[in-house]
Amino acid sequence: MPVDPRIQAALDAPFGQGRDLIASIRPKRGYAAAPGSGPAGETCHSCRYICGVKGNEYASGCAIAKRRGPLGGKIPISTSSPACSRWEARQ
């Protein structure tokens, strides 16, 4: 079975250096999946799941992200981030 090259790089790295590679595979806080794992040339701004963050009219969040902020609201994300694998076009 083929292994993801990022995971293989983490396994081959000297002790203590592979942790950063594994962390780069996990979704970042507030995103539904790892930014950049979606279609090339697309951003979070063009995704149908981008929504406003409650209590902050200038921030945007992901509607399908599982992680929540300390008060239960969406975690603000950058709309200029590369699209994740859960990206869908706006209608």
C-alpha distances in whole Angstrom, upper triangle without the diagonal:
4,7,10,12,15,13,12,16,17,16,17,21,24,25,26,25,21,23,24,21,19,22,22,19,21,23,27,30,31,28,26,23,23,25,24,21,23,25,26,30,30,32,32,36,35,33,34,33,35,38,41,41,44,47,46,47,45,42,39,36,33,34,30,29,29,31,35,37,40,42,40,40,37,36,37,35,35,36,35,31,29,27,24,22,24,27,29,32,36,38
4,7,9,12,11,10,13,15,14,15,18,22,23,24,23,19,21,22,18,17,20,19,16,19,21,25,28,29,26,25,21,20,23,21,18,20,22,23,27,27,29,30,33,32,30,32,32,33,37,39,39,42,45,44,45,43,39,37,34,31,32,29,28,28,30,34,36,39,41,39,38,35,34,35,32,33,33,32,29,26,25,22,20,23,25,27,30,34,36
4,6,8,7,7,10,11,11,12,15,18,20,21,19,15,17,18,14,13,17,16,13,16,19,22,25,27,24,22,19,18,20,19,17,19,21,22,26,26,27,28,32,31,29,31,30,32,35,37,37,40,43,41,42,41,37,34,32,29,30,27,26,26,27,31,33,36,38,36,36,33,32,32,30,30,31,30,26,24,23,20,18,21,24,27,30,33,36
4,5,5,6,9,10,11,12,14,18,19,20,17,14,15,15,12,11,14,13,10,13,16,18,22,24,21,20,16,14,17,15,13,16,18,19,23,23,24,24,28,28,26,28,27,28,32,34,34,37,40,38,39,37,34,31,28,26,28,25,23,24,25,28,30,33,36,34,33,30,28,29,26,27,27,26,23,20,20,17,15,19,21,24,27,30,33
4,5,5,6,9,10,10,12,16,18,18,16,13,15,14,10,11,14,12,11,14,17,19,23,25,22,22,18,15,17,16,14,17,19,19,22,23,24,25,29,29,27,30,29,30,33,35,35,38,41,39,40,38,34,32,30,28,30,27,25,26,27,30,32,34,37,35,35,32,30,30,27,27,28,26,23,20,20,18,17,21,23,26,28,32,35
4,5,5,6,9,10,11,14,16,16,13,10,11,11,7,8,10,9,8,11,14,16,20,22,19,19,16,13,15,14,13,16,19,19,22,22,22,23,27,27,26,29,27,28,31,33,32,36,38,36,37,35,31,29,27,25,27,25,23,24,24,27,29,31,34,32,32,29,26,27,24,24,25,24,20,18,19,17,16,20,21,25,28,31,34
4,5,5,6,9,10,13,14,14,12,9,10,11,7,7,10,10,8,11,15,17,20,23,20,20,16,14,17,17,15,18,21,22,25,25,25,25,29,29,28,30,29,29,32,34,33,36,39,37,39,36,33,31,28,26,28,25,23,23,23,27,29,31,34,32,32,29,27,28,26,26,28,27,23,21,21,18,18,21,23,26,29,32,36
4,5,5,6,9,12,14,15,13,10,12,13,10,10,14,13,12,15,18,20,24,26,24,24,20,18,20,19,18,21,23,24,27,27,28,28,32,32,31,33,32,33,36,38,37,40,42,41,42,40,36,34,32,30,32,29,27,27,27,31,32,34,38,36,36,33,31,32,29,29,31,29,26,24,24,22,21,24,26,29,32,35,38
4,5,5,6,10,12,13,10,8,11,11,8,9,12,12,12,15,18,20,23,26,24,24,20,17,19,18,18,21,23,23,26,27,27,28,31,32,31,34,32,32,35,37,36,39,41,40,41,39,35,33,31,30,32,30,27,28,27,31,32,34,37,36,36,33,30,31,28,28,30,28,24,23,24,22,21,25,26,30,33,36,39
4,5,5,8,9,10,8,4,7,8,6,6,10,10,10,13,17,18,21,24,22,23,19,17,19,19,18,22,24,25,27,28,27,28,31,32,31,33,32,32,34,36,35,38,40,38,40,37,34,32,30,29,31,28,26,26,25,28,29,31,35,33,33,31,28,29,27,27,29,28,24,23,24,21,22,24,27,30,33,36,39
4,6,8,9,11,10,7,9,12,9,9,13,14,13,16,19,21,24,27,25,25,22,20,22,22,21,25,27,27,30,31,31,31,35,35,34,36,34,35,37,39,38,41,43,41,43,41,37,36,33,31,34,31,28,28,27,31,32,34,37,36,36,34,31,32,30,31,33,32,28,26,27,24,24,27,29,33,36,39,42
4,7,9,11,10,8,11,13,11,12,15,16,16,18,22,23,26,29,28,28,24,22,24,23,23,26,28,28,31,32,32,33,36,37,36,38,37,37,40,41,40,43,45,44,45,43,39,38,35,34,36,34,31,31,31,34,35,37,40,39,39,36,34,35,32,32,34,33,29,28,28,26,26,29,31,35,37,40,44
4,6,8,6,5,9,10,9,11,14,14,15,18,21,22,25,28,27,27,24,21,23,23,23,26,29,28,31,31,31,32,35,36,35,38,36,36,39,40,39,42,43,42,43,41,38,36,34,33,36,33,30,30,29,32,33,35,38,37,37,35,32,33,30,31,33,31,28,27,28,26,26,29,31,35,37,40,44
4,6,6,7,10,12,12,13,16,17,18,20,24,24,27,30,29,30,27,24,26,26,26,30,32,32,34,35,34,35,38,39,38,41,39,39,41,42,41,43,45,43,45,43,39,38,36,35,38,36,33,32,31,34,35,36,39,39,39,37,34,35,33,33,35,34,30,30,31,29,30,33,34,38,41,43,47
4,6,7,9,11,12,13,15,17,18,19,23,23,26,29,29,29,27,24,26,27,27,30,33,33,35,36,35,35,38,40,38,41,39,39,41,41,40,42,43,42,44,42,39,38,36,35,37,35,32,31,30,32,33,34,37,37,37,36,33,34,32,33,35,34,31,30,32,29,30,33,35,38,41,44,47
4,6,6,9,10,11,13,15,16,18,21,21,23,26,26,27,25,22,24,25,25,29,32,32,34,34,33,33,36,38,36,39,36,36,38,39,37,39,40,39,41,39,36,35,33,32,35,33,29,29,27,30,30,30,34,34,34,33,30,31,29,30,33,32,28,28,30,28,29,31,33,37,40,42,45
4,6,6,8,10,11,12,14,16,19,19,22,25,25,26,23,20,22,22,23,26,29,29,31,31,30,30,33,35,34,37,35,34,36,37,35,38,39,38,40,37,34,33,31,31,33,32,28,28,27,29,29,30,34,34,34,32,29,29,27,28,30,29,26,26,27,25,26,29,31,34,37,39,43
4,6,5,6,9,10,11,13,17,17,20,23,22,23,20,18,20,20,20,24,27,26,29,29,28,28,32,33,32,34,32,32,34,35,34,37,38,37,39,36,33,32,30,29,31,29,26,26,24,27,28,29,33,32,32,30,27,28,26,27,29,28,24,24,25,23,23,26,28,32,35,37,41
4,5,5,6,9,10,11,14,15,17,20,20,21,18,16,18,19,19,23,26,26,28,28,27,27,30,32,30,33,30,30,32,33,31,34,35,34,36,34,30,29,27,26,29,27,23,23,21,24,25,26,29,29,29,27,24,25,23,24,27,26,23,23,24,22,22,25,27,31,33,36,39
4,6,5,6,9,10,13,13,15,19,18,20,17,14,16,17,17,21,24,24,25,25,24,24,27,29,28,30,28,28,30,31,29,32,33,32,33,31,28,27,25,24,27,25,22,22,21,23,23,25,28,28,28,25,22,23,21,21,24,23,20,20,21,19,21,23,25,29,31,33,37
4,5,5,7,9,12,13,16,19,18,19,16,13,14,15,15,19,22,21,24,24,23,23,27,28,27,29,27,27,30,31,30,33,34,33,34,32,29,27,25,24,27,25,22,22,21,24,25,27,30,29,29,26,23,24,21,22,24,23,19,19,20,18,19,21,23,27,29,32,35
4,5,5,7,11,12,15,18,17,17,14,12,14,15,15,18,22,22,25,24,23,23,27,28,26,28,26,26,29,30,29,31,33,32,34,32,28,27,24,23,25,23,20,19,19,22,23,25,28,27,27,25,22,23,21,22,24,24,20,19,20,17,17,20,22,26,29,31,35
4,5,5,8,9,11,15,14,15,12,10,13,14,14,18,21,22,24,23,21,21,24,26,24,26,24,24,26,27,25,28,30,29,30,28,25,23,21,20,23,20,17,17,16,19,20,22,25,24,24,21,19,20,18,19,21,21,17,17,18,16,17,19,21,25,27,30,33
4,6,8,8,11,14,13,14,11,8,10,11,11,15,18,18,20,20,18,18,22,23,22,24,22,22,24,26,25,28,30,28,29,27,24,22,20,19,22,20,17,18,17,20,21,23,26,25,24,21,19,19,16,17,19,18,15,14,15,13,14,17,19,22,25,27,31
4,7,9,12,14,12,12,9,7,9,10,9,13,16,17,20,19,18,18,22,23,21,23,21,22,24,26,25,28,30,29,30,28,25,23,20,18,21,18,16,16,16,19,21,24,26,25,24,21,19,20,17,18,20,19,15,14,14,12,12,15,17,20,23,26,29
4,6,9,12,10,10,7,6,10,12,11,14,18,19,21,20,18,17,21,22,20,22,19,20,22,24,23,25,28,26,28,26,23,21,18,16,18,16,13,13,13,16,18,20,23,21,21,18,16,17,16,17,19,19,15,15,15,12,12,14,16,20,23,25,28
4,6,8,6,7,5,4,7,10,10,12,16,17,19,17,15,14,18,19,17,18,16,16,18,20,19,22,24,23,24,23,19,17,14,12,14,12,9,10,10,13,15,18,20,19,18,15,13,14,12,14,16,16,13,13,12,9,10,11,13,17,20,22,25
4,6,6,8,7,6,7,11,12,14,17,18,19,17,15,13,17,19,17,19,16,15,17,18,17,20,22,20,22,20,17,15,12,12,15,13,10,11,10,12,13,16,19,17,16,13,11,11,10,11,14,14,11,12,12,10,13,13,15,18,21,22,26
4,6,8,9,9,10,14,15,17,20,21,22,19,17,14,17,19,17,19,16,15,16,16,14,17,19,18,20,18,15,13,11,10,13,12,9,9,7,9,9,12,15,14,13,10,7,9,8,11,14,15,13,15,14,13,15,15,16,19,22,23,26
4,7,9,10,10,14,15,16,19,20,21,18,15,12,14,17,15,16,12,11,12,13,11,14,16,15,17,16,12,10,7,7,9,9,6,8,6,7,8,12,14,12,10,7,5,7,6,10,12,14,12,14,13,12,14,13,14,17,19,20,23
4,5,7,7,11,11,12,15,17,17,15,12,9,13,14,12,14,11,10,12,14,13,16,19,18,19,17,14,11,8,6,9,8,5,8,8,10,12,16,17,15,13,10,8,9,7,10,11,13,10,11,10,8,10,10,11,14,16,17,21
4,7,9,12,11,11,14,17,18,15,13,11,14,15,12,13,10,11,13,15,15,18,21,20,21,20,16,13,10,7,8,6,4,7,8,11,14,17,19,16,15,11,11,12,11,13,13,15,12,12,10,7,8,7,9,12,15,16,19
4,6,9,7,9,13,15,16,14,13,11,15,16,13,15,12,13,16,18,18,21,24,23,24,22,19,16,13,10,12,10,8,10,11,14,17,20,22,19,18,15,14,14,12,14,14,15,12,11,9,5,6,7,9,13,16,18,21
4,6,6,8,12,13,15,14,12,12,15,16,14,17,15,15,18,20,20,23,25,24,25,23,19,17,14,12,15,13,11,13,13,16,18,21,23,21,20,17,15,15,12,13,14,14,10,9,8,6,7,9,11,15,17,20,23
4,6,7,10,11,12,10,9,9,12,13,12,15,14,13,17,18,19,22,25,22,23,21,17,15,13,12,15,14,12,15,15,17,19,22,24,22,20,17,15,14,10,10,11,10,6,5,6,5,8,10,10,14,16,18,21
4,6,8,8,9,9,9,10,13,14,13,16,16,16,19,21,22,26,28,25,25,23,20,18,16,15,18,16,15,18,18,21,22,26,28,26,24,20,18,17,14,13,12,11,8,5,5,5,8,11,10,14,15,18,22
4,7,8,11,10,11,12,15,15,14,16,16,16,20,23,23,27,29,27,27,25,22,19,18,15,17,16,15,17,18,21,23,27,28,26,24,21,19,19,16,15,15,14,11,8,7,5,5,9,9,13,15,18,21
4,6,9,8,9,10,13,12,11,14,14,15,18,21,23,26,29,27,27,25,22,19,17,14,16,15,15,18,19,22,24,28,29,27,25,21,20,19,16,15,14,13,11,7,5,4,4,7,6,9,11,15,18
4,6,6,9,11,13,11,11,14,15,16,20,23,25,28,31,29,28,26,23,20,19,17,19,17,18,21,23,25,27,31,32,30,27,24,23,22,18,17,15,14,12,8,6,8,7,10,8,9,10,14,17
4,6,9,12,14,12,13,16,17,18,21,24,26,29,32,29,28,26,24,21,20,19,21,20,20,24,25,27,29,32,34,32,29,25,24,22,19,17,15,13,11,8,8,10,10,13,11,13,13,16,19
4,7,10,11,10,12,15,17,17,20,23,25,28,30,28,26,24,22,19,20,18,21,21,21,25,25,27,28,32,33,31,29,25,24,21,18,15,13,11,10,7,8,11,13,15,12,13,12,15,18
4,7,8,7,8,12,13,13,16,19,21,25,27,24,23,21,19,16,16,15,17,17,18,21,22,24,25,29,30,28,25,21,21,19,15,13,10,9,9,6,5,9,11,12,9,10,9,11,15
4,5,6,7,11,11,10,14,16,18,21,24,21,20,17,15,13,13,12,15,15,16,19,20,21,22,26,27,25,22,18,17,15,11,9,7,6,5,4,4,8,11,11,9,10,10,12,15
4,5,5,9,8,7,10,12,14,18,20,18,17,15,12,9,9,8,11,12,12,16,17,18,19,23,23,21,18,15,14,12,9,7,5,6,6,6,5,8,11,10,8,10,10,11,14
4,6,8,9,7,9,11,14,17,19,17,15,13,12,9,10,10,12,14,15,19,19,20,20,24,24,23,19,16,15,13,10,8,5,6,8,9,9,11,14,13,10,11,10,9,13
4,7,9,8,11,14,17,20,22,20,18,17,15,12,13,12,13,15,16,20,21,22,23,27,27,25,22,18,18,16,13,12,8,9,10,10,8,11,13,12,9,8,6,6,10
4,5,6,9,13,15,19,21,20,18,17,15,12,11,9,10,11,13,17,18,19,21,25,25,22,19,16,16,15,13,12,9,11,11,10,8,9,11,9,6,5,5,6,9
4,6,8,12,15,18,21,19,18,18,16,12,11,9,9,10,13,16,18,19,21,25,24,22,19,16,17,16,14,15,12,14,14,14,11,12,13,10,8,6,6,4,7
4,6,10,12,15,18,17,16,16,14,10,8,6,5,7,9,13,15,15,17,21,21,18,15,12,13,13,12,13,11,14,14,14,11,11,12,9,8,8,9,8,11
4,7,10,13,16,14,13,13,10,7,6,5,6,9,10,14,15,15,16,20,19,17,14,11,12,10,9,10,8,11,12,13,11,12,14,11,10,10,11,9,12
4,7,9,12,11,10,11,9,6,5,6,6,10,11,14,15,14,15,18,17,15,11,9,11,10,10,12,10,14,14,16,15,15,17,15,13,13,14,12,14
4,6,9,8,7,8,6,4,6,8,9,13,13,16,15,14,14,17,15,14,10,8,10,8,10,12,11,15,16,18,17,18,20,18,17,17,17,15,17
4,6,6,7,8,6,5,6,9,10,13,12,14,13,11,10,13,12,11,7,6,7,7,9,12,12,16,16,19,19,19,21,19,18,19,20,18,21
4,6,7,10,9,9,9,12,12,15,15,16,15,12,11,13,10,10,6,7,10,10,13,15,16,20,20,23,22,22,25,22,22,22,23,21,23
4,7,9,9,11,12,15,15,18,18,19,17,14,12,13,11,12,9,10,11,11,14,17,17,21,22,25,25,25,28,25,25,26,26,24,26
4,6,6,8,10,14,15,18,18,19,18,15,13,15,13,14,10,10,11,9,12,14,15,18,19,22,22,23,26,24,23,24,24,22,25
4,6,8,11,14,15,19,19,21,20,17,16,18,16,17,13,12,13,11,13,14,14,17,19,22,22,23,26,24,23,23,23,20,22
4,7,10,14,16,19,19,21,20,18,16,19,18,18,14,13,13,9,11,11,11,14,16,19,20,21,25,23,21,22,22,20,22
4,7,11,13,16,15,17,16,14,13,16,15,15,12,10,9,6,7,8,9,12,13,17,17,18,22,20,19,20,20,19,21
4,7,9,12,12,15,14,13,13,16,16,15,11,8,8,5,6,7,7,11,12,14,14,15,18,16,15,16,17,15,18
4,6,9,8,11,11,10,11,14,14,13,9,6,6,5,5,8,8,12,12,14,13,13,16,14,13,15,16,15,18
4,6,5,9,10,10,12,16,16,14,11,7,8,8,7,10,9,13,12,13,11,11,13,10,10,12,14,13,16
4,6,9,10,10,13,16,16,13,10,8,10,11,11,13,13,16,15,16,14,13,14,11,11,12,14,13,15
4,6,9,10,14,17,17,14,12,10,11,13,12,15,15,17,16,16,13,11,12,9,10,11,14,14,17
4,6,8,11,14,15,12,11,8,9,11,10,14,14,17,15,15,13,11,12,10,12,14,17,17,20
4,6,10,13,14,11,11,9,10,13,13,17,18,20,18,19,17,14,15,12,15,17,20,20,23
4,7,10,11,9,9,8,7,11,12,15,17,20,17,19,18,15,16,15,17,19,22,23,25
4,7,8,5,6,5,6,10,12,16,17,20,19,21,20,18,19,17,19,21,24,23,26
4,5,5,5,6,5,9,12,15,17,20,19,22,21,20,22,20,21,24,26,25,28
4,6,7,9,9,12,15,18,21,24,23,25,25,23,25,24,25,27,29,29,31
4,6,9,10,13,16,20,22,25,24,27,26,25,27,25,26,28,29,28,31
4,7,9,12,15,19,21,24,23,25,24,23,24,22,23,25,27,26,28
4,6,9,12,16,17,21,20,22,21,21,22,20,21,22,24,23,25
4,6,9,13,14,17,16,19,18,17,19,17,17,19,21,20,22
4,6,10,12,15,14,17,16,16,18,17,17,20,21,21,24
4,7,9,12,12,15,15,15,18,17,17,19,20,19,23
4,6,9,8,11,12,12,16,15,14,17,18,18,21
4,5,6,9,11,12,16,16,14,17,17,17,21
4,5,8,9,12,15,14,12,14,14,14,17
4,6,9,12,15,16,13,15,15,15,19
4,6,9,12,13,12,14,15,16,20
4,7,10,12,10,13,13,15,19
4,7,8,6,9,10,13,16
4,5,6,9,12,14,18
4,6,9,12,15,18
4,7,10,13,15
4,7,9,13
4,7,9
4,6
4
